[in-house]
Amino acid sequence: MSVLAALTAREITRKLVKAGFRFIYAKGSHCFFHNLISNRITLVPMHGGKNIGRGLLRKILKQAGISVEEFIKL
């Protein structure tokens, strides 16, 4: 199993867009993304350049239906 690093929200959103997600809307400090192919919605907290921890990143990937290995390849 690959090790995830703590990433900023901007880096995570870039990889989600590469995976086929598109930005829908933002509510407060959270951005919602939708994938038309898998019909999945995931949200990413945008907290001023702070890193998102590995645990929360795993939850975001689970919502998105992306494995850790696929995410690292992006």
C-alpha positions in Angstrom: 0.0 0.0 0.0 1.3 3.4 -0.9 1.9 6.2 1.5 -0.1 9.4 1.1 1.4 12.7 1.9 -0.5 15.6 3.3 -1.4 17.9 0.4 -3.0 21.3 0.1 -6.6 21.6 -1.2 -5.4 23.1 -4.4 -3.2 20.1 -5.2 -6.1 17.7 -4.4 -8.5 19.6 -6.6 -6.0 19.6 -9.5 -5.8 15.8 -9.3 -9.5 15.4 -9.0 -10.0 17.5 -12.2 -7.4 15.2 -13.9 -9.5 12.2 -12.8 -12.6 13.6 -14.5 -14.3 15.7 -11.8 -15.5 19.2 -12.5 -16.2 22.0 -10.0 -20.0 22.4 -9.3 -20.2 25.1 -6.6 -18.7 26.3 -3.3 -20.6 26.7 0.0 -18.6 28.4 2.7 -15.1 27.0 2.6 -16.0 23.8 0.9 -15.9 23.1 -2.9 -18.1 20.5 -4.4 -16.9 18.4 -7.4 -19.0 16.0 -9.7 -17.9 13.3 -12.0 -20.3 12.8 -14.9 -19.1 9.3 -15.7 -19.3 7.7 -12.3 -22.0 10.2 -11.1 -20.1 10.7 -7.8 -19.9 13.9 -5.8 -17.1 14.8 -3.4 -16.2 17.9 -1.5 -12.9 19.4 -0.6 -12.4 21.8 2.3 -10.5 24.9 1.2 -8.8 26.3 4.4 -6.4 29.0 3.2 -3.4 26.9 2.1 -3.3 24.6 5.1 -2.5 20.9 4.4 -5.3 18.3 4.4 -4.2 15.4 6.5 -3.9 11.8 5.3 -7.0 10.6 7.0 -9.3 13.2 5.5 -7.6 12.7 2.1 -8.5 9.0 2.3 -12.1 9.9 3.0 -12.2 12.3 0.0 -10.8 9.5 -2.2 -13.3 7.1 -0.9 -16.1 9.5 -1.7 -14.7 10.0 -5.2 -14.2 6.3 -5.8 -10.5 6.7 -6.5 -7.9 4.3 -5.1 -4.8 5.6 -3.4 -2.6 4.1 -6.2 -4.7 5.9 -8.9 -4.5 9.2 -7.1 -0.7 9.0 -6.7 -0.4 8.3 -10.5 -2.3 11.4 -11.3 
